[in-house]
Amino acid sequence: MLSYRSVVALVAVASCIGSLRSGSPSDGSVGNFTLIKIGGSGFISGVSSLSSANLLLARTDQYGCYKNVNAGQWVQLFTTNGMPTGAVLDANGAAIGNSSGECIPDPSDANTIWAETNGDVYVSTDQGDTWSSTCYPRQKAYLSQGQVQSLKSMGHTIAVDPINSNVVYMSTPSSGLMRTIDKGSNCETIKSVSTAKPYGNSGGGHLIVFDASGGTRNVDGQRRTANIYVSTYGSGVYRSTDGGQTWILTSSGPITHMYMAADPFGNVWFVDNASGASYGNGWKYNGKEWSTIAAVTGVVGYAVAVDGKSCPTADTCHIVFIVGGGPGSGTIFTTNGGSSWNAATGKKTFVSTGDVTWLAAFMTGFNLYPSGAAFDASGHVFTGAEGVFYTTPPTSGTAITFTSLTAGIEESLSSSIVTSSGTSGSVLVGVWDINCFRLVSPYASFPTTANRGCYGTDGNALQHTYNLDWASSNSSFIVALTDNQQGYVGGKYKNHSGTSVDGGRTWASLAAPSAVSSRGLIGGCVAASSTKNFVWAPTDGAGGAVQPFFTTDGGLTWTQIVVAGSVSGWPWRNYLPSKICAADRVNANTFFLYNWNLGDGRGDAIVRCAGGGATCTIVSRPGFGPSQQFNPVLKTVPGHADAIFMSYGDPVVSKTQGGLFYSTNGGSTVHGVPGFAAVRGFGFGAAFAGHAFPAIVVAGFYKGTYGIWRSIDWDGSRTWHQIGSYPNNLGVTIEDIDGDKLLADLFYISTNSGVFCVTSTANCLGGR
């Protein structure tokens, strides 16, 4: 590991591409944010292309849309200064989650991009630098986990007429098909196309493609493509041959959908959702009738694409189906318009372009669970997964090679971030999908191996790490709460939690309490007082009815904590960063718990546990609320006994609810920090010179202004200064904050789309 002394001279002159001055702090200090390189590690839910301009677009299931020109580095297009208010920020100015439902180029104008995010549709005419709102009626912005998982990989739900950029069709999940004929100024509902049937507790929406083989039509003085196909989930595929004036439902075809594409000769290629689990079978429509594709039946089809550069005739056209689902993943490909098919679904190799080497190694073992398909001008077909990959489909044999093109995409949903005095110079990040990472300064390069950090007996499976902590008595000891994520898709949750004695370099397994059911393994909180004494508060998916557990032998045995009168109110939902347990950083074998609703009619409670968890007592009823179940965070102060801070609130719900609170007597008396509301997270770092109390960084509203705030003088005047608004002008949702415990002025922020470090110096690349 590098020392700070060895790089201090470089820090003064280093330039940081990801570093950006953000905000205008009132004291003149600056928060310089650096996006730490991880590379992918979050799901890319779709890809699209404009091969004539060497333009690729990738949409994500967490935040934003990325563009790539000439196979370069990906660039995030959703920024707070480029999107209109309400797109990446809510009406209060707070950052909100931004899963992108669609992101496509205009086929006749490389500068125009259409995108859907948070239930709205936006258009850019400068290739994503700035965006404008459209007439699209706002849909329900926040879908359930099941809805997002069900709908995010379908495509394409927006389509632009290839010969008339003013004509655009847009799908609503449940409210019908929309059309604009003036590039988004006015919208109308196409009433002759039915509303989509439910899927995933929401409408399954519509897919749209234009078929150029039918020529054009003059409609109300406009030239439009004559043939248009719209798949309505639950009803089937509609066809118009007069530029969208009339529509006919085709017969004997698929009634569900995942992906649809058209070749230049009047053929429509299709993947249904017959499985009901975001994959299905292959179909072809030749303009008269539907037929199934035997080669893409029962093999888990995800998407289909037509190679526009290799489709000279109907009998020589190149079409590829992307198939997935583990060992059977790969491509099914034709070079003769479908007369015969080659399946490259056997041996797969993933290679790196020299950027994110760990990702290629991980995918080789994990296999491909793809999303979307799009050809570039070179005959490469791209697909999304835990990054972006491309292949040149082979014409014979079963071996296939996928190459990563992921640099620039930082899509890690990082629910927990931890550094301690024993791990200074590195940071542990708990990530959804790809378990967790130990990131080592100077943070200027991607992790190099597939050993991603935390313990996992099923290393090549998707895993969620929800919570990390270091032991009060040994700051090099780390505990991680991790599951295998498979319960989302009908499987059984498995425990992959672990402990590390060397700051996250190596790991051993941590057994879950035997009384915790499979569903109880999704999320929750873990805290460590020593290398043997932990508390585990599971999420049970039923409103927090399972009381926490403690161990004094490193997890060999667990005992359920008893809090008199408690029947509910423990960690509520796995997708909320409910960090409701913490170990006192001075008093041994002492823990604090927050319960948001004991169930006795008196609301919430702060609980203090002595004896390692054996004796737990309600010390106060702070009366937080409403919304106290949203994102409650309880942390103890390093170096200070019985000192706790708490926050709760969600800026999306309200900028006035929730706040920041503290206690100096173990929770018996709780004080509000004046001015704060809707706090999303906070963390402690090293004390600044002249101070004995750790510096504090908070994300939330302070005196009505959303931002990231810092106090270095909590042991004095307790002043707050804004060090930024949004990291690098990205409206990401902040999940957790922690600070280096030895070096002042260095904090880490984990978000729903990447990890940032922030300092007042030039950048964070100095290392330690």
N, C-alpha and C positions, 0 to 999 in steps of 0.2 A: 504494500500500500504506500502511495506517495505521502510525503509529509507536506504540511503547509509551507515549511521553510524552503523546500526544494522547488516550489512553484511560485512563491510570492512575487518574484520578479516578473514572471510571465503574466500574472493576474493583472498587473497594471496596464499591460498593453494588449491583452488578449481581446479579440473580437468575438462576439457570441451571436451567431445567426439567430438563435431563438430568443435572444435577450431583447427586451423592449421596455422603455420607460412607460410606466402606466400610472395614471392618476396625477394629481397635483396636491401633495400633502401640504397642509397649512404651515408646517414648520420648515419647509424647504427640503426635507429629506425625500429620497426617491426610492421606490420599490422597483428594482430591476429583476424581471422575471425571466427565468430560463426554462424552456421546455426540455425536461430530461429525456434522453433517448432511451426508449424501450423497443419500439417497433411493432406496430400491429397490436396483438394480444387482445383484440376485441373484434366482434363480428362485423365483417363488411357485408351488408345485406343486399347489395346489388351493384352491378357495373353496367356502364353503357359507353358507347364510343361514337365518334365521327371520324372514320378512318381517313377521309380526304384531308382532314386537318391534323392528323396524328394526335387527336384529342381523346383522352380517356376520362371518365367520371366514375367515382366510387361513392356510394351512399353508405351510411353507417346506421347501426341500431342504437347508438348513443348520442353522438353529436356531429351533425354537419355533413357536408359534401366536400369531397376532395377532387381536384383536377390534376391531370398529368399531361404534359405536352411533350411530344417527341421522346417518350420513354424516359423522362427525367425524374425529378423528385416530386412527390405529391404535395399539393398546396391546399390548405384548408380554405374554403370559400365563405364560410359563415362567420363573420366577425361582427363585433358590436358597432363598429363604425361603418360597415358596409351594408348591414341589414336594417330595414326599418324597425321602429319600435314595435314590439309585440312578436317579432320573429325569433330572436335569441334572448330577448328580455321580456318580462311580463309588464303589465301596466304600471307596476310599482318601480320598475327599473332594476328588478332583481334578475339574476341569471336563472334560466330554467332549462330543463332537459330538452335536447333537440335531436331526437331520433329523426332521421330523414326518410320519409316515405317514398320519395322518388327524386331523381336528379338526372335530367336528360339534356342532350344538346339539340338545338334546332338543326335538322338535317341539311338545310340550305343556307345556314348562317352560323359560322363557327363562333361568333361573338355572343350568340344568344343561348342562354341556358335557362331551363325551367326546373323548379324544385318545389317539393312539398315538404313542410316540416311543421310540427306542432299543430297540425290541422289546418294550415293555410298553404296557399300556393303563391310562389314568388317568381318573378322573371328578372333576369339580368341581361343587359345588352352590351356589357363590356367584359364578357367571359368570367363573370363572378366577382369582379371588384366591388360592384355595388348592385343592390337589388331593389325592386319595387314590388309593392303589394299588387294583387290582381283582384278581379271581381269574384273570385272563388269564395263561396260562403264558408265562413269558418266552421270547421267540424269540431267534434269533441277532441280537445288537445291532448288529453291524458288517457291513454288506453291502459287496460290492465296488462299484467305480465303475459297472460295467455293471449290477449289480442295482439300485442306487439309480436310475440313469437309466431303467431299464425299468419299475420299479414305482411310482415316486413320484407319477406323474400319474393313476393309476387312482382311481376313486371310484364309490360310497363303500364303504369296507371296514368301516365300523361303521354300524349302523342301530338306532335306538330305535323301539320300537312306538309309533305316534302316540297310542294310547289307553291305554297302560300303560307308564309310565316304568321299571318294574322289568324289563321284557323287552328285552334288548339282544342283538343278534347281532354277532359280531366275527370277522374273518377272520385266520387265520394264513397266512403265505406258503406253508408247506409241510406244516403239521400238521393241517389240517382246519378245519372251521367250528365256532366256539364259540358257546355261548349261555348267558346268565345270566337267571334269572327273579326274582332278588332284588337287582337293581341293582348287581351286581358282587361280591357276597359269595361266591357259588359259581358255578362254570362247569361246563359239560358239552360234550362233543364231539357234534355231529350226525353220527352215523356213516352215516346213509342218504344224506348228501350227500358225494360223493367228494372225496378230497384233490386239490388243484390240481396240474396237470402243471407241469413245469419251464418257466420263462421267465427268461432272464437269469441262468442258473446258480442260480436259486432258484425255488421254487414261485410261480406267478402269482397265487395267492390267490383270494379270492372278493369279489364285489360283492353288496350286499344292498339291496333296496327293499321297502317295504310298499305294498300296493295296497288302498286303503280301499273300493273299490267292492264288495267281497265281504262287507262287514259285519264282525261280530265273532263269536268263538266263546268258550265257556266251557271252559277247559282247567285241570283240577285246581283249580277254584275261582277262577281268574283270568279276567278278560275280556281277550282278545287279538284283535288284527286277524287276520282269517281268512286273507287272501291274502298270501303272502310269496314273493318271487322271489330266488333266489340263483344268480349266475353263477359257475361253477367253471371256472377257466382250464384249457383243454384238454379239457373234457368237455362243457360247454354250460350251459344255464340250467335250474335246477330250480324247480318250483312246488309250493307247499303251499296248500291251500284249507281247512285245518282248524287254523289257528293254530300250525303247525309240528310237528304230530304225525307226519304222513306227507309224503313228498316224491316227486314224479315228474319225471323228466328230460324236458323238452319236446323235440320232434323237429324236424329240418330247420331248426334255427336256428343262430346263431353259436356257435362253440366257444371263441373267444378274446374278450377284453373290454378296454375302456378306461373306459367310462362307462355308467351305467344310471339311468333315471328312470321314474317312473310318473305318469300323469295320474289325475284322480278318476274316470275312467270305464272303468277296467280295461285300459287300453292301457299297454304297456311300451315305452319308447323307448330305443334302445341304440346304442352305438358299439363295434364290434369292433376287434381289433388284427390284422387280416388282413395288414397290411404287415409285422408283426413289428418295427416301429420306433416303437412308442408312438403309433400312429394307425391309422385304418381306415375302415370303411364304416358307413352308417346302417341301422338295422333298426327294425321295429315288430312287437310281438306283441299281438294283439287278444283274448287269452284263449283262442284256439283254434289259431291258426297264426301262423307267422312270415312276414314279407315284407320284402324289401329296399326301401330308399328310394332311388330312382334319383338324386334330387337330391344325395344324400350318399353316392354311390358313386364312388370314384376321385378324391375331392377333398380328401383328408387330413382326416378327421374326428377331433376330439379329445374333445369332450364334448357333453352334451345337457342341457337344463333345460326344465321346464314352468313357465309363468307362473301361479302359483296365484291371482293376482288377476284374470287374464284368461282364465279357463277355465270359462265358465258352462255350456257344453254340449260334448258330444264333437265337434260339428260346428263349433264356434266357438273351440275351445281354441287358445291361443298356445303354440307349442313352438319352441325355437331350438336348432340345432346350431352349435357353435363349430367352425370349420374354420381351418386354418393352413397353414404351409409356405411363407411368403414372399408373393409377389405374389397368390396365390390365397386369402390368409387373410381372414377376416371372419365373417359369419354366413349360415346358410341357415335361413329362417324361414317358419313357417306361422301364419296366423290362422284357419284353418278346419279344424283337426284333422288336417291332412295331405292334404287333397284337392288342394291345390296348394302350391307352395313358391316363395319369392322368395330369390334368391341375391344378397346384398350382399357381394360379394367383389372388387369392382373398386377404384375409388378409395377410399383410406382416409386419414383425417386424424386425427392424435392431438393432443389439446389438453390443457393443464394447468389444474387448478383454482386455479392461483396458488401451487402449492407447489413441485413438482419440475419446473421448466420444462425442464431439460436432457433429462429422460426423455421427455417428449412429442416433442421435436425428434428425439431418437435413434430412437424407435419409428417415426416417419414414414418414415425411410429404411430401418430394419431390417425392418419389417413384423412381423406378429403370429405368434409361435409360442406358442399359448395353452395353458392348463392349467385344466381345471375350468369349470363354468358354474353360476351361481346367480342367481335373480331376487330383487330387493328389492320392497318394497311399491309402488314408483313405476313398475314396469314396466321398470326398468333391468336388464340382464343383465350380470353381472360375470364376469370371467375373470382368471386369473393369467398373468403373463409375467415380464418383468424389472421388475415392479411389479404393481399392481392397476389394471385398467381396466374401464370400463363403457360400454355403449352402449344406446340405445333402438332395437331392430331396426326398420328401415324396412319398410314394407309394399309399397313399389315402388321401382324404381331400383336402381342398383348402388353408389352412393356411401354411405359409412358413416363415422361419427365416433366415435372412442373417446376417452373422457375419463379422465385419470389421477386416481386416488384413492389416493395412495401415501404421503403424509406420515405419518411415524411408523414406517414400516417401514425398518429399516436392515439389509439382508440382504447387504451386500458381504462376500464372502470375500476378505480382503485379505492376500495371502501375503507382501507385503514393504512396509516403510515406511521412508522415508529423509528425513532433513533434515540440512543441513550449515551451516557458517558462511556459505556463500554463498546459502543458501535460507532462512535464519532468518526466521520469520514466515510460512512456508508449509511444507507437508509433501507429499511425493510418496508416493502409495499405489498399489501394484500390486494390481490386482483381477482376480479370475476373472470371465469373461463380458464385462465392460464395460471391459476394457483397463486404464487407470489414470487417476487423478485428481491434479491439483494443487490442493490445498485451501489456501485463504488465510485467515489470521486476519482478523477475530475468530471465524471458524467458526460464526457464529450463523445463517447462512442457507445454503440449498442452492446448489450450483453452478448457474449460470444458463444455460449453453450446452451443446450436444452435443459441443463440443471438449473431450474428456474428459482430455486431457493427453498421453499418449504417442503415439508415431508409429504410424500405421496406414494403409497404402495402401488397405485394404479397410475404411474407417472405419465402415460400417454393419453389419459382421459381428461376431459374437461373437469376442472375443479374450481370452486369458489373459495377464496380465503376472505372471511368476513372481518376478522378481528385479530390484532396482534398486540402483545404487551411484553415489557421487559420486567424482570424480577427486581423488586425494591432492594433486596439484599445482595444481588449479583447482576449488575447492569449488562453483562454479556450474555445472560440467559434470556432466551426469547421463547414465548409460547404462541402458537398459531392455531386459530379455529378455522377448519377447512372441511368442506364436504365435496362430494363428487358431482353435484349438479344434476344428476340424471333423473331425479324425481320430477323435473319439469316435463319430461317426455315419457312419463308413464313408468319409469323404472323405480328403483328403490334407492333412497339416499344412503350413502356410505360415508363413514367418518374417515377423513384423511388428516386429522389434526396432528400437530407435532410439537416437539420442543427442540431447542438448540442450546448448547452450552458455549458456543463460540461465536455468538453474534450473528447467527444465520448462515454460517458457512456449511455446516453439516447438521443433519436432523435425525431425530428418533421419533417413533410413533407415540402418540398420546391417545390412550383409549378413552372413549366416551363413557359417561355414566351409563350403566346397563339399563337403567330405568327410562332412558331417553329413547323414544320411538324413532323410527326412520325419519318421519317428518320433523321431529324435534332437532334434527341435525342441520336444518337450513338456517344459518345465521345465528345471531345471538351475540353474547359478550363473554370474553375471557380476561382474567386478571391474575397476576402472579405476585405474591409477596416474597416467596423464596423459590429455590429450585425444586421444592417439594410441595409447596402450599399454593394451590390455585383455587379460583372460583370460576365456575362455568354456569352462565345463565342462558339456557337454550331458547330458541324461538320454536313454538309448537304449531304455529299456523292457526291458532284458535283463540286469539286475543290475549295471549300471554298467561295461560292458566298453569304452566309448569314452573314450580318454584326452582330457584337455582340450586347448584350442588357445590360442594367443596371437597378437596382432597388434601391430605397432609403427607402422602407418600408418593407424590409424583404421578398420580393417576392410576395407581394399581387398584385403589378402592376409592369410591365416591360416597358421600353422605349428603342426603338432601337437606338443604337449609330450611329451617322452620321459622317463619315470620308470623306471629300470632295474628289471626284474622285475615290473612292474605288468601284470596281465591283467584286473583287475576292480576293484570297490570305489569307482567314481566315483558321481556322483549316481544314486540307486537308483530312486525313484519320483517322478513329477511332482507327486503330491498331497501329498508330504511336503516341508516347508520345509527342503530340504537346502542350506543356505548354507555350502558347504565351500570357498569361495575368497574371498580378501581381499587387498587391496593394503596394503603397509606405508604408514603415514600420514606417515612422515618420509623413509625411504630411497627414492630414486627407482627406478622400474622393478624393484621388488621385490614378490614375491607369496608368499602362503602358501596351501597346499592341504591338505585333509584327505582321506585315503583310508581308508575303513572296513574294507577287506579287500583287500589287494594281490593275493591269490590265490597267494601263495608259501608258505602254511601258517604264516606268522608273524603274521597279524592285520593291524592297522591301522598307519597311518603319518602323520606330519606331514612335509610336503614344503616346502622353501624354494626359490623360483625367483629367480634373478638375471638380469640382462641382458634384462629385460622378459618373461622366460619361456623364454629360450634355454637356460639352464642350471638344471636342477631336480634337487635332491638331497634324499634322505631324511635328515632331521636327527634323528628320534627315532621310536621305536615305543612310543607311550604305553600300549598295552594296554587301551584302553577296551573295554567289553563286559560282558555280552551286550547286544544291542539297540543297538549303536553306529550301526547304519544308520538308526535312527529319529530323524529330526529333528536331525541333527548341524549345529551352527552354529559357525562360526569367524569371529571379528571381530578387527580390529586396533584399537589404542587411539589415538585422535586425539592428536597431539602427542608421542607416545612411540615411539621407534624400537624395532623388534624386540619389541614388546610385543603379545602376542596373548592372547585369551580364547577358550575353547571350552566348548561344552555339548553334551549329548545326553541322550536319554531321552524316555520317553512316560509320563505319569502313568497312562494307561489300562492300560499293560502292567504297570507296577510303580512304587510310590512309593519304592523303594530302589535301583533301577538307574539308572545315569547320574548326571550331576552337573554341576558347574561347575569349570573348570580354567583355569590361566593359565601363561604363560611370559614371562620378561623377557629371554630370550636367543634369540629367534627360533625357539622350539620345541625347542631342544636339551634343555632340562630342563623338564618339565611338572609342575606342582604342583596338587593338588586343593584347592579351597576348602572347608574343613571345614563339614560340616552340610548341604550341598546334595545333592539327588538329584532325578532325573526332571525336569530343567530343560527347560522348553518353549521358552524364548527369553530373550534379554537384549539390552541396548543401553546406549550411553554418551551422557551429556549434558554440559552445561557444568559446570565445576568450581564448587563452592560457595566462598564467601568464606573465605579462610584456607587454601585447599587448592589444590594444583597438579595433582591427578589428577582426571580427569573423574568425575562421579557415575555410578553403575552401578545399573540396575534389572534385576531378575531375576524371572522367573515360574517357580515350581516349589516343591518341598518344601524347607524349611529346618528342620532339627532335628525332622522328622516332621510339620510343619504346612505345608499347601499355602497359597500366597499369592503376593503380589507384594511383593518385597523391594527395599530400596534401601540402598546404602552411599555415603556422601559423603566418607568418610575413608580411602580405600584407601591413601593416602600416610601414614597414621597408624595408628590403632587397628584399622582394618578391621572396624568394627562394622556390623551389619545390623539394619534395622528394617522391620517389615511395614507397608506403606502401604495395604494392602487385601487382600481375598481374591478377590472377583469384581467386575469393573467393574459398578457399578450393580445388584448382586445378580443378574447374568445369568451363567449357567454356560457362557459362550462359551469356545471353544478359542482360546488365544492363538497367533498365527502369527509375530509379529515385534514388536520393541520398538526405538525409537530416541528420542534426546533432543535438544532444541534445543541447538546448540553454542555459543550466545552467552548465552542466558538460563538461569541455573540454576533448578532446580525446575520444569522443564516437560518432560514425557515424552509420547510417543505410543505407543499400543498398537494393533496391528492384529489382528483376530480373524477367525473364520469367519463372523461376523455383525456387522460394523460396526467403526468406528474410534473409539477413545477418546483423549482427552488427560487427563493427570493432573498435578496440582500440589497443593501444600500451601496455596495461597491459596484464595480463595472459589470460583473456577471458572477455566476456561480461555478465557473469552471476551474476555480483555483485548486480544489481538492484539499486533502489533508495528509 
